[in-house]
């Protein structure tokens, strides 16, 4: 699902911490070569991820 999508929106709740029913960015990045989205937008991020916004290398969704 989402393979070769023009826009792929995915949660990244934590950077690498595994939490039940949530997706970690490290897990998502491990599969990006298979998914091959043209554009990735991250959403539903914890304080852990929000503190890393300047270093992510991906677009972060914003309510602003």
C-alpha positions as CSV (number, residue, x, y, z in Angstrom):
1,X,0.0,0.0,0.0
2,X,1.3,3.5,-0.9
3,X,3.9,2.2,-3.3
4,X,5.0,4.8,-5.8
5,X,2.5,7.3,-4.3
6,X,2.8,11.0,-5.3
7,X,2.3,11.9,-1.7
8,X,2.7,9.4,1.2
9,X,1.5,10.7,4.6
10,X,2.7,8.6,7.5
11,X,2.9,8.9,11.2
12,X,6.3,8.9,12.9
13,X,5.5,8.9,16.6
14,X,9.0,8.3,17.7
15,X,12.4,8.2,16.0
16,X,13.4,4.6,16.8
17,X,11.4,3.6,19.9
18,X,8.9,0.9,19.2
19,X,5.4,1.6,20.7
20,X,2.4,-0.6,20.1
21,X,0.1,0.7,17.4
22,X,2.5,3.5,16.4
23,X,5.2,3.8,13.7
24,X,8.8,4.8,14.3
25,X,10.6,6.8,11.7
26,X,13.5,4.3,11.7
27,X,11.0,1.5,10.8
28,X,9.5,3.6,8.0
29,X,12.9,4.6,6.6
30,X,13.9,0.9,6.5
31,X,11.0,0.4,4.0
32,X,11.2,3.6,1.9
33,X,13.2,2.0,-0.9
34,X,10.3,-0.5,-1.3
35,X,7.5,2.2,-1.0
36,X,9.3,4.7,-3.2
37,X,7.0,7.7,-2.5
38,X,7.6,10.8,-4.6
39,X,7.0,12.9,-1.5
40,X,6.8,11.8,2.2
41,X,5.0,13.9,4.8
42,X,5.4,12.9,8.5
43,X,2.5,13.5,10.9
44,X,1.4,12.5,14.4
45,X,4.8,13.1,16.0
46,X,5.7,12.9,19.7
47,X,7.9,15.5,21.5
48,X,10.8,13.1,20.6
49,X,10.2,13.7,16.9
50,X,9.2,17.4,17.2
51,X,12.6,18.0,18.8
52,X,14.3,16.6,15.7
53,X,12.5,18.5,13.0
54,X,15.6,20.3,11.9
55,X,17.5,17.1,11.3
56,X,14.8,14.8,9.8
57,X,15.4,15.3,6.1
58,X,11.6,14.7,5.5
59,X,8.7,17.1,5.4
60,X,6.7,17.5,8.6
61,X,3.0,18.2,8.6
62,X,2.0,21.4,10.4
63,X,-1.3,22.7,11.8
64,X,-0.1,26.3,11.1
